[in-house]
Structure formats: structure tokens, C-alpha cells
């Protein structure tokens, strides 16, 4: 039996919705230690799926099998999952876990990018793919812009249609995140973030960001955020994160209704910023937001205050996470107790 363990990620922002330099998107993000996804797989006849999210698991497995031609059959059991459609990267982690498990069952060695292409992930951001592979903080280089028949960049029919689909975004920078940089993660009880067809439609409607704004975002990443991470400077990393999130939020405001996904998420990031968070932001389409803070004692104080505030705004979940500085774990479990008592007699 094969077991795959992978964890959630915080998306810190897409960098370039302009495309004038013949690349689109580019993104920053980091892996965190929870929530965790655990998937177990063993050989079987046909495809059998157990646990939550059976449809999504079966869909990813079917896509992988059709594109790769193996294995002949499998029994998949999703033991624990990352909450879906709240901005923690559940779709990519689930898809990659399914693909990795099926590849391992068949004895084939596929790279994580090859698995991602097989299951159809990484169409916009490469952060989920990179954190599955490496963990830690990742900066990816986005997608090449597809060329039209005249050789010009094909940006006329919407940004989402303009990228080349036969590769995943390259990793430009990867670094472990200091273990005492903690994040208070908040998932308000409000509408879920865009996913599936709604996400595709949102990207199709996304306007091209002004070049000057993209340049400011890129400079903040290169000159402020990355040096602060290398120097383990939490204060300046947090300032860079907040500035980048505000600029990225403005790029997406026309499709998500504001700088943040909803008024509750916006109030929560403002609250955390006012109560000690070094940096704040929204993960992907939300509604998940987060506050970064250094040190366990300070993080616990911020968590308690944040939970109290969240209750006044309709409730939800608030919890602490740590950086996860390793990628997914894939192991062979050589001894398995058959869950069917009838077969144990």
C-alpha cells in the first residue's frame, strides 16, 4: 500500500496580470504544516474510492489513468483532507497526491511537474505544485504567453486563454522559512472562494494590470521580501507581504468585489494588523486570511484575540500554523490489515 501525506499552502499572491513581458502570473507562497491531507492507495480491480470527496478523487484518478495508461486499477482511500475551496490549495494537493500514489503503485517514476500535467493542475499558479515537491517558500516564474498566428503575444481573448498549457511554472527561488514565523489562519463563515468554472470565468474577466503596478509588485518581491527571508528578518518580510497583498488585491478587486474577498475577511486582516501581526494577507481567492507573527507566545496572544473578534463577525475557524519546510511524503506501507473482516477468516 502507498501512503501520501501533504499539507496546505498559503498563497501570497500572483505577481503579473499584464503579460507585456511575454509571461503571465508568477506567484509566491509557502507550505504550512496543517491542515494535512493523507491518501492511501493499493492495487485493485477497476477504480474504487473511499472517504470524503469521492467525486474529486475519482475524477483526478480517471484523468491520470487516461493520460498515463497505468495502473490498471486501484483502491483509493482519502483518510484526511484539506478543506475545499477556502484558499488553502486543496485541489492541487489532492490531485498531486492521487497522481503520485497511482504512479507509485505502478512502479513508474514521474516527476512532480509530469504528474501535475497529467492531472491538469498549475494552469495559473505553480505554488501548489512547488510546495508539494519542496515545501518552504517558493517563487515561480509564471507561464509563457502563447503566440498568435502573426507571432504576436496572444492576449486579445482574455488572460486565462493566453498562456501555454504544456508546462508548469518554473521554480525561480525556494527557501526554508524560519520555524518561529507563525501564521494565524482565519476561515470565516462566509461564501467560499472561486473554484472550477467560476475561477476560470474570473480569470477570463480579469483586466490587465497596469505595468507600473506590476513593476512595483515585482520590485517589492525582489528587493524587500526575498532579502528579508534570506536574512530571517520577520519585520521586513511582514511589511513586504502586506504591501504586496494590498497591490495584488487591487489587481483582483474588479472580479472579487474588493481588495479582499468579502467584508469579514477584510475586517479580520485589519484586526490582526492592528493587534501585532507583522504581515497580513488573503490566501488565493479566500475567504481564508492570515496574519504572520514571530514567536509562539505572541502568536498565541494574537490567536486568542482573533478568535474573539471572529465570533463577533459570524464565527468560523482560527488556528495557528507553522511553516512546512519539506515536500509531500510518499511511502510504501508493507503491512496492511485488511479492513474487511470477512476476508480475514
C-alpha positions as CSV (number, residue, x, y, z in Angstrom):
1,X,0.0,0.0,0.0
2,X,1.1,3.5,-0.8
3,X,0.6,6.4,1.6
4,X,0.9,10.1,0.5
5,X,1.0,12.9,3.1
6,X,0.9,16.5,2.0
7,X,-0.2,19.8,3.6
8,X,-1.9,23.1,2.9
9,X,-0.3,26.1,1.4
10,X,-0.8,29.8,1.8
11,X,-0.9,31.7,-1.5
12,X,0.8,35.1,-1.1
13,X,-0.1,36.5,-4.4
14,X,0.1,36.4,-8.2
15,X,2.6,39.0,-9.5
16,X,1.9,39.8,-13.1
17,X,-1.6,40.1,-14.7
18,X,-0.2,42.2,-17.5
19,X,1.8,40.0,-19.8
20,X,3.7,42.7,-21.6
21,X,7.0,40.8,-20.9
22,X,5.5,37.7,-22.6
23,X,5.0,35.9,-19.3
24,X,1.8,35.8,-17.1
25,X,1.1,35.4,-13.4
26,X,4.2,34.3,-11.5
27,X,3.4,33.7,-7.8
28,X,4.7,33.5,-4.3
29,X,3.6,31.2,-1.5
30,X,4.6,28.8,1.3
31,X,3.7,25.4,2.7
32,X,2.2,25.2,6.2
33,X,2.0,22.2,8.5
34,X,-1.8,22.0,8.7
35,X,-4.4,21.1,7.6
36,X,-2.9,17.8,6.3
37,X,-4.1,15.5,3.5
38,X,-3.5,11.8,3.8
39,X,-4.3,9.4,0.9
40,X,-3.8,5.7,0.9
41,X,-3.8,3.6,-2.3
42,X,-3.5,-0.1,-3.1
43,X,-3.9,-2.1,-6.3
44,X,-7.3,-3.4,-7.1
45,X,-9.7,-4.2,-9.9
46,X,-11.1,-1.1,-11.6
47,X,-11.3,2.1,-9.6
48,X,-12.7,2.1,-6.1
49,X,-12.7,5.3,-3.9
50,X,-13.4,5.6,-0.2
51,X,-13.5,8.6,2.2
52,X,-14.6,12.2,1.6
53,X,-14.6,14.0,-1.8
54,X,-15.1,10.8,-3.7
55,X,-16.0,12.6,-6.9
56,X,-12.9,14.7,-7.0
57,X,-10.6,11.8,-6.1
58,X,-12.3,9.6,-8.8
59,X,-12.0,12.5,-11.4
60,X,-8.3,13.0,-10.8
61,X,-7.6,9.3,-10.8
62,X,-9.5,8.8,-14.0
63,X,-7.7,11.7,-15.7
64,X,-4.3,10.3,-14.6
65,X,-5.1,6.8,-15.8
66,X,-6.4,8.0,-19.2
67,X,-3.3,10.2,-19.8
68,X,-0.7,7.8,-18.4
69,X,-2.2,4.4,-19.1
70,X,-1.5,3.0,-15.7
71,X,-2.2,1.4,-13.3
72,X,-5.0,-1.0,-14.4
73,X,-6.9,-0.5,-11.2
74,X,-6.7,1.0,-7.7
75,X,-8.4,1.3,-4.4
76,X,-8.0,4.9,-3.1
77,X,-8.9,6.0,0.5
78,X,-8.8,9.7,1.4
79,X,-8.1,9.4,5.2
80,X,-7.9,13.2,5.9
81,X,-8.3,16.2,3.7
82,X,-7.6,19.9,3.4
83,X,-10.9,21.9,3.4
84,X,-12.1,22.5,-0.1
85,X,-12.5,25.9,-1.8
86,X,-11.4,28.1,1.0
87,X,-8.0,29.2,-0.4
88,X,-5.7,26.5,1.1
89,X,-4.8,24.7,-2.1
90,X,-6.9,21.6,-1.5
91,X,-7.5,20.9,-5.2
92,X,-3.8,20.8,-6.3
93,X,-2.7,18.8,-3.2
94,X,-5.4,16.3,-3.7
95,X,-4.7,15.9,-7.5
96,X,-1.0,15.5,-7.0
97,X,-1.5,13.1,-4.1
98,X,-3.7,10.9,-6.3
99,X,-1.3,11.1,-9.2
100,X,1.7,10.4,-7.0
101,X,0.0,7.4,-5.4
102,X,-1.0,5.9,-8.7
103,X,2.4,6.4,-10.2
104,X,4.0,4.7,-7.1
105,X,1.5,1.8,-7.4
106,X,2.6,1.2,-10.9
107,X,6.3,1.4,-10.1
108,X,6.8,4.3,-12.5
109,X,9.0,7.3,-11.7
110,X,7.3,10.5,-12.7
111,X,8.4,14.0,-11.7
112,X,6.0,16.2,-9.8
113,X,5.6,18.5,-12.9
114,X,4.8,15.5,-15.0
115,X,2.2,14.4,-12.5
116,X,0.8,17.9,-12.4
117,X,0.4,18.0,-16.2
118,X,-1.3,14.5,-16.1
119,X,-3.9,15.6,-13.6
120,X,-4.4,19.1,-15.1
121,X,-3.1,21.4,-12.4
122,X,-0.9,24.5,-12.5
123,X,-2.9,26.4,-15.1
124,X,-2.4,29.7,-13.3
125,X,-0.2,29.4,-10.2
126,X,2.6,26.9,-9.7
127,X,2.7,27.4,-5.9
128,X,0.8,24.2,-5.0
129,X,2.9,22.1,-7.3
130,X,6.2,23.6,-5.9
131,X,5.2,23.2,-2.2
132,X,4.1,19.6,-2.9
133,X,7.6,19.0,-4.2
134,X,9.7,21.1,-2.0
135,X,7.8,22.7,0.9
136,X,9.0,26.1,2.2
137,X,8.7,29.4,0.5
138,X,8.5,29.4,-3.3
139,X,8.6,32.0,-6.1
140,X,7.6,30.7,-9.5
141,X,8.1,32.3,-12.9
142,X,4.6,32.0,-14.3
143,X,3.7,30.9,-17.8
144,X,5.0,31.8,-21.2
145,X,2.4,33.8,-23.2
146,X,1.2,31.8,-26.3
147,X,1.9,33.4,-29.6
148,X,-0.8,34.1,-32.2
149,X,-0.6,33.2,-35.9
150,X,1.2,36.6,-36.6
151,X,3.8,35.8,-33.9
152,X,2.4,38.4,-31.5
153,X,1.6,37.7,-27.9
154,X,-1.9,36.2,-27.8
155,X,-3.5,38.4,-25.1
156,X,-6.6,39.5,-27.1
157,X,-9.1,37.0,-25.8
158,X,-8.6,37.1,-22.1
159,X,-5.6,36.5,-19.9
160,X,-6.6,32.9,-19.0
161,X,-6.6,31.9,-22.6
162,X,-3.2,33.4,-23.3
163,X,-0.8,31.0,-21.5
164,X,0.9,28.0,-22.9
165,X,-0.5,24.8,-21.3
166,X,2.2,22.3,-21.9
167,X,4.4,23.2,-18.9
168,X,4.2,24.1,-15.3
169,X,5.6,27.4,-14.0
170,X,9.4,27.1,-13.2
171,X,10.6,27.5,-9.7
172,X,12.9,30.6,-9.5
173,X,13.5,30.7,-5.8
174,X,13.0,28.2,-2.9
175,X,13.9,28.7,0.7
176,X,13.1,27.3,4.1
177,X,11.0,29.6,6.3
178,X,12.2,30.2,9.9
179,X,10.3,27.9,12.3
180,X,9.4,30.8,14.6
181,X,7.5,32.6,11.9
182,X,3.9,31.5,12.7
183,X,0.7,32.3,11.0
184,X,-2.8,32.8,12.4
185,X,-5.1,31.4,9.8
186,X,-8.7,32.5,9.7
187,X,-11.5,30.9,7.7
188,X,-14.7,33.0,8.3
189,X,-18.1,31.5,7.9
190,X,-18.9,33.2,4.6
191,X,-19.1,32.3,0.9
192,X,-16.3,30.1,-0.4
193,X,-13.7,31.3,-2.8
194,X,-13.9,30.9,-6.6
195,X,-13.2,27.4,-7.9
196,X,-13.8,25.4,-11.1
197,X,-15.8,27.2,-13.7
198,X,-16.2,30.2,-11.6
199,X,-12.5,30.6,-11.2
200,X,-12.0,30.1,-14.9
201,X,-14.6,32.8,-15.6
202,X,-12.9,35.1,-13.1
203,X,-9.6,34.8,-14.9
204,X,-11.2,35.4,-18.2
205,X,-12.7,38.6,-16.9
206,X,-9.6,39.7,-15.1
207,X,-8.3,43.0,-16.6
208,X,-4.7,43.5,-17.4
209,X,-2.9,45.2,-14.5
210,X,-1.1,48.5,-15.2
211,X,2.5,47.9,-16.0
212,X,3.6,50.3,-13.3
213,X,1.7,48.4,-10.6
214,X,3.2,45.1,-11.8
215,X,6.7,46.6,-11.6
216,X,6.0,47.8,-8.0
217,X,4.9,44.3,-7.0
218,X,7.9,42.7,-8.6
219,X,10.3,45.1,-7.0
220,X,8.7,44.6,-3.6
221,X,9.3,40.8,-4.0
222,X,12.9,41.1,-5.3
223,X,14.2,43.9,-3.2
224,X,12.1,43.7,0.0
225,X,10.6,40.2,0.5
226,X,13.4,37.8,-0.7
227,X,16.3,39.6,1.2
228,X,14.2,39.7,4.4
229,X,13.6,35.9,4.1
230,X,17.3,35.2,3.5
231,X,18.3,37.4,6.4
232,X,15.5,36.0,8.6
233,X,14.1,39.5,9.1
234,X,10.5,38.9,10.1
235,X,9.5,42.5,10.5
236,X,10.6,43.5,7.0
237,X,9.3,40.3,5.4
238,X,5.9,41.1,7.0
239,X,6.0,44.7,5.7
240,X,6.7,43.4,2.2
241,X,4.0,40.8,2.5
242,X,1.4,43.4,3.5
243,X,2.4,45.8,0.7
244,X,2.3,43.1,-1.9
245,X,-1.0,41.7,-0.8
246,X,-2.6,45.2,-1.0
247,X,-1.3,45.7,-4.5
248,X,-2.3,42.2,-5.7
249,X,-5.7,42.7,-4.1
250,X,-6.2,45.8,-6.1
251,X,-5.4,43.9,-9.3
252,X,-8.2,41.4,-8.4
253,X,-10.7,43.9,-7.0
254,X,-12.9,44.0,-10.1
255,X,-13.6,40.3,-10.1
256,X,-13.7,39.5,-6.4
257,X,-15.6,42.7,-5.3
258,X,-12.8,44.5,-3.4
259,X,-9.2,44.2,-2.2
260,X,-10.3,41.2,-0.2
261,X,-12.8,38.5,-0.9
262,X,-15.5,39.8,1.4
263,X,-16.1,42.4,4.2
264,X,-15.5,39.8,7.0
265,X,-12.1,38.7,5.6
266,X,-11.1,42.4,5.3
267,X,-12.1,43.2,8.8
268,X,-10.1,40.2,10.1
269,X,-6.9,41.2,8.3
270,X,-7.3,44.8,9.6
271,X,-7.8,43.4,13.1
272,X,-4.7,41.2,13.0
273,X,-2.6,44.1,11.6
274,X,-3.8,46.3,14.5
275,X,-3.0,43.6,17.1
276,X,0.6,42.7,16.4
277,X,0.7,40.8,13.1
278,X,3.9,41.6,11.2
279,X,2.2,41.0,7.9
280,X,-1.3,40.1,6.7
281,X,-2.9,38.8,3.5
282,X,-5.6,36.6,1.8
283,X,-4.7,33.2,0.5
284,X,-5.8,32.7,-3.1
285,X,-9.5,33.6,-3.6
286,X,-10.2,33.4,0.1
287,X,-12.1,33.5,2.3
288,X,-9.0,32.4,4.2
289,X,-6.9,35.2,5.5
290,X,-3.8,35.1,7.7
291,X,-1.6,37.1,10.0
292,X,2.1,36.5,10.3
293,X,3.8,36.9,13.7
294,X,7.1,35.9,15.2
295,X,7.3,33.8,18.3
296,X,5.0,31.3,19.9
297,X,3.9,33.4,22.9
298,X,3.0,36.4,20.7
299,X,1.3,34.1,18.2
300,X,-1.0,32.6,20.9
301,X,-1.9,36.1,22.1
302,X,-2.9,37.1,18.6
303,X,-4.8,33.9,18.1
304,X,-6.9,34.4,21.2
305,X,-7.8,38.0,20.3
306,X,-8.5,37.0,16.7
307,X,-10.9,34.2,17.8
308,X,-12.8,36.6,20.0
309,X,-13.1,39.1,17.1
310,X,-14.2,36.4,14.7
311,X,-17.1,35.4,16.9
312,X,-18.5,38.9,16.7
313,X,-18.4,38.7,12.9
314,X,-20.4,35.4,12.5
315,X,-17.8,32.9,13.6
316,X,-15.6,30.5,11.7
317,X,-12.2,28.8,12.3
318,X,-9.0,30.4,13.6
319,X,-5.8,28.4,14.2
320,X,-2.0,28.5,14.3
321,X,0.2,27.0,11.6
322,X,3.9,26.7,11.2
323,X,6.0,26.6,8.0
324,X,6.3,23.2,6.4
325,X,9.8,23.1,5.1
326,X,9.6,19.7,3.3
327,X,7.5,18.4,0.5
328,X,5.0,15.6,0.4
329,X,5.9,12.3,1.9
330,X,5.3,9.2,-0.1
331,X,6.0,5.9,1.5
332,X,5.3,2.2,0.9
333,X,3.4,0.6,3.8
334,X,4.4,-3.1,3.6
335,X,2.0,-4.5,6.1
336,X,-1.7,-3.7,5.9
337,X,-4.6,-5.1,7.9
338,X,-7.5,-5.8,5.6
339,X,-10.4,-3.7,6.7
340,X,-12.9,-6.3,5.5
341,X,-13.4,-8.8,8.4
342,X,-14.9,-11.4,6.0
343,X,-11.6,-11.7,4.2
344,X,-9.7,-12.2,7.5
345,X,-11.3,-15.5,8.3
